[in-house]
Amino acid sequence: GSGFHSSRRQKYGNVFKTHLLGRPLIRVTGAENVRKILMGEHTLVTTDWPQSTATLLGPNSLANSIGDIHRKRRKVFAKVFSHEALESYLPKIQQVIQDSLRVWSSNPEPINVYRESQRLSFTMAVRVLLGFRVSEEEMRHLFSTFQDFVDNLFSLPIDLPFSGYRKGIRARDALQKSIEKAIREKPLCSQGKDYSDALDVLMGSAKENGTELTMQELKESTIELIFAAFATTASASTSLIMQLLKHPTVLERLREELRVRGLLHNGCLVPGELGLDTIVSLKYLDCVIKEVLRLYTPVSGAYRTAMQTFELDV
């Protein structure tokens, strides 16, 4: 965990040797060191996930791609998060968030913010980004299965009964089965739909770039999209809520910015759809989010393999 790495960094400095999931590695911290590694992608280093992560995400995932294949897949994925695409997702995202907040506020019991943020992120990914129409019961089952998948994504790659790795494989297979069913039903569910979801954009972008995604590629890409929208978003949301509760003056200044923009009245959000340009114009909100991400980054690290010998500042 973070405590382990912090104690080792204090003892050994920004660069030190350790082991993770049965493999030796070098832990690197420090802004200049990290910048050098990230800027040296494909020349100094290349992506290399732990075996369990690579297997569970699948060979067709963007995370497991390198070189030209990575560039082509990244080009296909780029349209999923373009300005136009994000604008089309916003009304549905707004609706899902408002529904969730109503449930939170009506609950007399204390809220487990991280758990509920995970549930909210998952619901947005499944219903908004992917456009799957599933019942509440199916959603709960998918959420539970996805939790098993994520919990065992970084596990010892030992395929034995009751091992975390085997649990992850079972969860992945169950997810892929449900996703394939939802994808095959999608043309029927999409009739009369007034927006394009991320899966629509992904398939359209692939065609524009002269490729057709196979069902297996779609399933792996879908799980990767959910994963990308799941843990990091929930972690960042929880950190944001926690810090706003600790800093009421910041919260009040945020409310004032919303009031000035005509988005808040008498403590309640003004009905109506938000536009992406409106969100971008909320400068103080942008600063608050960036500061939370700086202090409480939701990503603890990334994995790379050295392609050649190079030096770092220790």
Secondary structure, 3 states (H helix, E strand, C coil): CHHHHHHHHHHHCCEEEEEECCEEEEEECCHHHHHHHHHCECCCEEECCCHHHHHHHCCCCHHHCCHHHHHHHHHHHHHHHCHHHHHHHHHHHHHHHHHHHHHHHHCCCCCCHHHHHHHHHHHHHHHHHCCCCCCHHHHHHHHHHHHHHHHCCCCCCCCCCCCHHHHHHHHHHHHHHHHHHHHHHHHHHCCCCCCCCHHHHHHHHHHHCCCCCCHHHHHHHHHHHHHHHHHHHHHHHHHHHHHHHHCHHHHHHHHHHHHHCCCEECCEECCCCCCHHHHHCCHHHHHHHHHHHHHCCCCCCCCEEECCCCCCCC
